[in-house]
Amino acid sequence: MNIKNKIQRYVRVLKITKKPTKEEFFASSKVTGLGLLLIGAVGFVIFFIAYLSGIFN
């Protein structure tokens, strides 16, 4: 695949994309934030269990 074709594909994709509305942006932000909190909580629980079991002592 040559560079010209690749650039044309990128331009085509950029032409069909749109800026999200405020509602879409806030919904995406909420889902992302909740995912980060969930992953952090799971990591903390795993660390806490390992700490209590004496792995880090």
N, C-alpha and C positions, 0 to 999 in steps of 0.2 A: 504494500500500500504506500503510495507516495504522499508527500506532504500536502500537496494541493487537495487531494481527495479528503484527507483528514481534516483540513481546515474547512472545507465545504460542509462536511458532516457536523462539525462544531457550530458553524454558522446556522445551519438548518435547525439544530436543537435550540440554539439561543433565540431563534425567531418564534418558535412555538411556545416558549416558556412565558410565564407571566409573573408579575409581582404579587405576592400573597396579600390578601386583605388583612385588616387589623385582626379580625376574628380568627382567620386561619393562622396568623402569626402567633397570637396569644395561645391558641389551642396547641400548636406545635411546641411552644415554649413550656406550657404546663406539662405536656407529655414528656418532654426531655428532662425537665426538672424532677418530675416524679421518678423517672428512670434512674437519674443520678442518685437521688435519695435512696431508692430501693437497693441499688448496687452498693452504695456506701453502707447501708444498714446490714446487708448480708455480709459484707467484708468485716464490719465491726463485730457482728455476732460470731463469725468464724474466729477472729482474733481473740475475742473474749473467752470463747470455749477453749482455745488452745492455751491461753494464759492461765485459766483456771486448772487445766489439766497438767500444768507444769512444764510444758514444752519450752517456754521462754525463761524458765528459772534456772 
